[in-house]
Amino acid sequence: MRILVISNVYPPVAFGGYERRCAHTMRWLERRHDVLVLTSRLKRRGLSAEPSVLRELPFLPESPLGVLRAPLESLRAARTVRAVLRRYRPDLVFVWNASNIPRAAVRIVQRWDAPVAFSLADHWLGYFAEGDLFLRQLVGGRGGLWRVWSALARLVNRLPSLRVELQTPLPVSLTWDSGALRDLTSIPAGVLPVLDRVIYPASDNEALFAGIERSPAARITIAYVGRLEPEKAPDLAIRALALLRDRHGIDARLVLMGTGGRATREELETLISGLALDGAVELRGQLPVEGVAAGLAEAHAMVIPSRWQEPFGLVCLEAALARVPVIASRSGGMPEMLRPDVEALFFPIDDERACAEALARTLTDRAGTEERVRRAHEHAREYSLEHYRAAYEAFVEDARTAGLSAQARRSLST
């Protein structure tokens, strides 16, 4: 089968696990299929040419400049994707992530004569038009100068290379990272699901994390792994650490493993000083996976305080594999993966007091914590790479069949 994969970025360009998992999945599918990846031009300078990766799509950040560029770049993306479709003639088009690339190209793919599938590990489908700098102008709704800009966008959309239409339901097969993500995502009018499946992610480092030799540090250590961004709530982890000291009398340190913008880092450093936590919080920055494994080996607990709705939270799985107790916000798919009070402790989103209480319980109730860790480790082994790969193998075959059947029914009805 010829599979055309469309993604906003593709390794070695990556923002996190979503993109790395795309590369892992495509490498696995290449064992049996012919796979071509079409991705954005972001950071392509200096990268070696790859015969199976085309870095040709625009990447449009949410910015005034991005808004100005959006009509022309959408036109270019439409021409690019049409040229690739004509040349490659895929049996299946697999859209992995359409964030920050012109979604006009995705809509054109939907109108092509090949079955289409979406892999959904975040919420981009739920704001398909509203989250696109060009398509949002077509749906209108804003006044003032925006009305003029929307009128110009509609004129551009009349060009033969575009003519994007958003309302006609077109068949798509969907795979979700979790049932929670599916429940939280609204399906836009232009998407007609013909196959709907949840495939839980797996860590491509499962052997490394499962093989960690636990050696907790002399001082109680709480680990945080993730980007230092507001939606991941590293600030809440810091406040919970202060409450753990002030309300529960537990002296601990917090190790933050992850990178973030300069402004966020400065805000965290100010918060640390303001709570008199100097020396109790360590910002280790971005680490290779071996460095993360070493950090988990010394940790007494892992805190995952996300304030946005995490589609799945792979770090939950990796902590469970490493036999590290998990304390997480009740966000998205994380309680779906590890059962509350059975395999992990959860607290309401943005509730630092409840987070501190869950940490205190974890650190003081040794028997209960050990039982949750044992159950979590056993359960995490069920999210194996073997199962994940087999599920995606089956999905691409079923998506092609479902898409062809839907196209046949549509042809008969017209």
C-alpha positions in Angstrom: 0.0 0.0 0.0 1.2 3.5 -0.8 0.6 5.7 2.3 1.0 9.5 2.1 1.5 10.9 5.6 0.9 14.6 6.3 2.3 16.2 9.5 3.1 19.7 10.7 6.7 18.7 11.6 8.6 15.5 11.4 11.8 14.4 13.2 14.5 15.4 13.6 12.3 18.5 13.9 10.0 17.8 16.8 8.1 19.6 19.6 7.6 16.5 21.8 6.3 12.9 21.8 3.6 13.4 19.2 6.1 13.9 16.4 8.5 11.3 17.6 5.7 8.7 17.7 4.8 9.6 14.2 8.3 8.8 13.0 8.3 5.6 15.0 5.0 4.5 13.6 5.9 5.4 10.0 9.2 3.5 10.3 7.3 0.5 11.5 4.7 0.7 8.6 7.5 1.0 6.1 8.3 -2.7 6.8 5.2 -3.6 4.7 4.1 -0.4 3.0 5.5 2.4 0.8 5.4 5.5 3.0 6.0 9.1 1.9 5.9 11.9 4.5 4.9 15.5 3.5 5.7 17.9 6.2 6.5 21.6 6.8 9.6 23.6 5.9 10.2 24.5 9.6 13.9 24.2 10.6 14.7 22.2 7.4 17.8 24.2 6.7 20.8 22.1 7.3 18.9 18.8 7.3 20.0 16.0 5.0 17.7 15.1 2.1 15.6 12.1 2.8 14.0 10.2 -0.1 10.8 9.4 1.9 10.3 12.9 3.5 9.3 16.1 1.6 9.7 19.2 3.7 7.6 21.5 1.5 4.5 22.8 3.4 4.4 26.2 5.0 4.5 26.4 8.8 2.3 29.4 10.0 2.7 30.5 13.6 -0.2 32.2 15.4 1.0 35.8 14.8 0.2 38.9 12.9 2.8 37.9 10.3 1.2 34.5 10.1 -2.2 36.0 9.4 -0.8 38.2 6.6 1.0 35.2 5.0 -1.9 32.8 5.4 -3.8 33.3 2.1 -0.8 33.0 -0.2 0.7 30.2 1.8 -2.6 28.3 1.8 -2.6 28.7 -2.0 1.0 27.3 -2.2 0.1 24.4 0.1 -2.9 23.5 -2.0 -0.7 23.4 -5.1 2.0 21.4 -3.3 -0.4 18.8 -2.0 -2.1 18.4 -5.3 1.2 17.9 -7.1 2.3 15.2 -4.5 -1.1 13.5 -4.8 -0.8 13.3 -8.6 2.8 12.1 -8.6 2.6 9.6 -5.7 -1.0 8.4 -6.2 -1.5 7.1 -2.6 -3.8 4.3 -1.6 -4.3 6.1 1.8 -3.6 9.6 3.0 -2.8 9.6 6.7 -3.0 13.1 8.3 -1.1 12.9 11.5 -1.1 16.5 12.7 -2.5 19.6 10.9 -1.5 22.2 13.5 0.1 25.3 12.0 0.1 24.0 8.4 -2.6 25.3 6.0 -5.7 23.1 6.5 -6.9 24.0 3.1 -4.4 21.3 2.0 -6.2 18.8 4.3 -9.5 19.7 2.9 -8.2 19.2 -0.7 -6.9 15.7 0.4 -10.4 14.9 1.6 -11.7 15.6 -1.9 -9.1 13.4 -3.6 -9.9 9.9 -4.8 -7.9 8.2 -2.0 -9.2 7.1 1.4 -8.3 9.5 4.2 -7.4 8.9 7.9 -6.7 11.2 10.8 -4.5 10.3 13.7 -5.6 12.4 16.7 -3.3 13.0 19.7 -4.5 16.5 20.4 -7.5 18.7 19.8 -6.8 20.3 16.4 -9.7 18.6 14.7 -12.2 20.2 17.0 -11.2 23.7 15.8 -10.5 22.7 12.2 -11.4 26.1 10.6 -11.2 28.3 13.6 -7.6 27.2 14.3 -6.4 27.9 10.8 -5.2 31.4 9.9 -6.8 31.3 6.5 -10.0 29.2 6.9 -11.1 31.2 9.9 -11.5 34.2 7.5 -13.9 32.2 5.4 -16.3 31.4 8.3 -16.3 35.1 9.2 -17.9 36.5 12.4 -15.5 39.4 13.1 -16.1 43.1 12.3 -13.9 46.1 11.6 -10.8 45.7 9.5 -11.2 41.9 9.9 -14.3 42.1 7.7 -12.2 43.6 4.9 -9.5 40.9 5.4 -12.2 38.2 5.3 -13.5 39.5 2.0 -10.0 39.4 0.6 -9.6 35.8 1.8 -12.8 34.8 0.1 -11.6 36.3 -3.1 -8.4 34.3 -2.9 -10.5 31.2 -2.2 -12.2 31.6 -5.5 -8.9 30.8 -7.3 -9.1 27.4 -9.1 -6.2 26.1 -6.9 -8.2 26.6 -3.7 -12.0 26.8 -3.7 -12.1 25.3 -0.2 -15.6 24.3 0.9 -16.0 23.3 4.6 -19.6 22.1 5.0 -19.9 19.0 2.9 -19.3 15.8 5.0 -16.5 13.8 3.5 -15.5 10.3 4.7 -12.5 10.1 7.1 -11.3 7.2 9.3 -10.3 8.4 12.8 -8.0 7.0 15.4 -7.8 8.7 18.8 -5.1 8.5 21.6 -7.8 8.1 24.2 -11.6 7.9 24.7 -11.3 11.2 26.7 -9.9 13.0 23.7 -12.7 11.6 21.5 -15.3 12.8 24.0 -13.8 16.3 24.3 -13.4 16.8 20.5 -16.3 18.2 18.4 -16.4 16.7 14.9 -16.6 19.5 12.3 -19.3 19.5 9.6 -16.8 18.5 6.9 -15.8 15.2 8.5 -17.9 12.1 8.2 -16.4 9.4 10.3 -16.5 6.0 8.6 -14.2 4.3 11.1 -13.6 5.4 14.7 -11.1 3.7 16.9 -9.0 4.3 20.0 -5.4 3.2 19.9 -3.5 3.9 23.1 0.1 5.0 22.6 3.1 3.1 23.8 6.5 4.3 24.8 9.2 3.4 22.3 11.5 3.3 25.3 9.5 0.8 27.3 12.5 -1.6 27.8 14.6 1.3 29.2 12.1 2.5 31.7 10.9 -1.0 32.7 14.6 -1.9 33.3 15.4 1.0 35.6 17.2 0.1 38.8 15.4 2.1 41.5 17.8 4.0 43.8 15.8 6.8 45.5 17.9 9.8 46.6 18.7 10.4 50.2 16.5 13.6 50.2 12.9 13.0 49.1 12.8 13.8 45.4 9.7 14.6 43.3 10.2 14.4 39.5 8.5 16.4 36.8 9.0 15.6 33.1 7.6 17.8 30.4 7.8 21.1 28.7 8.0 24.2 31.0 4.8 25.8 29.7 1.7 27.1 31.5 -0.6 24.3 30.2 1.8 21.7 31.8 1.6 23.6 35.1 5.2 23.4 36.4 4.2 26.4 38.6 1.6 24.3 40.4 4.2 21.6 41.1 6.4 24.3 42.7 3.5 25.6 44.8 2.6 22.1 45.9 6.2 21.5 47.0 5.9 24.6 49.3 2.6 23.3 50.7 4.2 19.9 51.3 6.7 21.7 53.4 4.4 24.2 55.1 1.3 22.1 55.7 2.6 18.5 55.9 6.1 19.1 57.3 7.8 17.1 54.5 11.1 18.5 53.3 11.5 17.5 49.6 13.1 18.7 46.4 11.5 19.0 43.0 13.5 18.1 39.8 12.1 19.7 36.7 13.2 17.9 33.5 12.1 19.7 30.4 12.7 22.9 28.4 10.7 26.1 28.0 10.8 29.6 26.9 13.0 32.2 28.6 10.0 34.1 30.0 8.4 31.0 31.6 11.7 30.0 33.1 12.2 33.4 34.6 8.7 33.3 36.0 9.4 30.0 37.6 12.6 31.2 39.1 10.8 34.2 40.6 8.2 31.9 42.0 10.8 29.6 43.6 12.5 32.6 45.3 9.2 34.0 46.5 8.3 30.7 48.1 11.7 30.4 49.7 12.4 27.2 47.8 15.9 28.1 46.6 17.9 24.9 46.7 14.8 22.8 46.7 14.0 23.1 43.0 16.3 22.0 40.3 15.8 23.0 36.6 17.7 20.4 34.6 16.4 21.5 31.2 15.9 19.2 28.2 17.5 15.8 28.8 18.1 12.8 26.5 15.9 9.8 27.4 18.8 8.2 29.4 18.9 11.4 31.5 15.1 11.2 32.2 15.5 7.5 33.1 18.3 8.5 35.6 16.0 11.2 37.1 13.2 8.7 37.5 15.6 6.2 39.2 16.3 8.6 42.0 12.7 9.9 42.4 10.3 9.0 45.2 7.3 10.2 43.1 6.3 11.7 39.8 4.0 14.7 39.6 2.1 15.5 36.4 0.1 18.6 37.1 -1.3 19.5 33.7 -4.0 22.1 33.6 -5.0 21.5 30.0 -6.8 18.3 28.9 -3.9 15.9 28.2 -5.0 13.5 25.4 -3.1 10.7 27.0 0.0 11.6 28.9 2.7 9.2 27.9 4.8 10.3 30.8 2.2 8.5 33.1 3.0 5.3 31.3 6.7 5.7 31.5 6.6 6.5 35.2 4.5 3.4 35.8 6.9 1.3 33.8 9.8 2.7 35.9 7.9 1.8 39.2 7.7 5.5 40.2 4.5 6.5 42.1 2.3 8.7 40.0 0.4 11.8 41.2 -1.4 13.6 38.4 -4.2 16.1 37.7 -7.5 14.6 36.7 -6.9 15.7 33.1 -8.0 14.2 29.8 -6.9 10.6 29.2 -4.6 10.2 32.2 -7.3 8.8 34.6 -8.3 6.5 31.7 -4.8 5.0 31.5 -4.1 4.6 35.2 -7.1 4.0 37.4 -7.6 6.6 40.2 -6.7 5.3 43.7 -5.9 1.9 42.2 -2.8 2.6 40.2 -2.2 6.4 40.7 -3.5 9.3 42.8 -5.3 12.1 41.0 -6.3 15.6 42.1 -8.5 18.3 40.5 -6.9 20.5 37.8 -5.3 23.6 39.3 -5.8 22.4 42.9 -2.3 22.8 44.5 -3.6 21.8 48.0 -5.0 18.6 46.7 -1.8 17.9 44.8 0.3 18.5 48.0 -2.1 16.2 49.9 -1.7 13.4 47.3 2.1 13.8 47.5 2.0 13.6 51.3 -0.2 10.5 51.1 2.2 8.9 48.6 5.3 9.6 50.7 3.8 8.6 54.1 1.5 5.6 53.3 4.3 3.2 52.3 2.1 0.0 51.9 -0.6 1.7 49.9 1.9 3.4 47.6 3.8 0.1 47.0 0.5 -1.6 46.0 -0.4 1.2 43.6 3.0 1.0 42.1 2.8 -2.7 41.6 -0.6 -2.5 39.9 0.5 0.4 37.8 3.5 -1.4 36.5 1.5 -4.5 35.6 -1.1 -2.4 33.9 1.5 -0.3 32.0 3.0 -3.5 30.5 -0.3 -3.9 28.7 0.4 -0.8 26.6 3.2 -2.5 24.8 4.9 -1.5 21.5 3.9 -4.9 20.1 0.2 -4.2 20.7 0.5 -0.6 19.5 2.2 -1.6 16.2 -0.3 -4.4 15.5 -3.2 -1.9 16.2 -1.8 0.6 13.6 -1.1 -2.1 11.1 -4.8 -3.2 11.3 -6.0 0.5 11.3 -4.4 1.5 8.0 -5.8 -1.6 6.3 -9.2 -1.1 7.8 -9.1 2.7 7.0 -8.4 2.0 3.4 -11.3 -0.5 3.2 -13.7 1.8 5.0 -12.7 4.7 2.8 -13.1 2.8 -0.5 -16.5 1.5 0.7 -17.6 5.1 1.6 -16.4 6.4 -1.8 -18.4 3.6 -3.6 -21.6 4.4 -1.7 -21.1 8.1 -2.4 -20.6 7.4 -6.2 -23.8 5.3 -6.3 -25.8 8.0 -4.5 -24.7 10.7 -6.9 
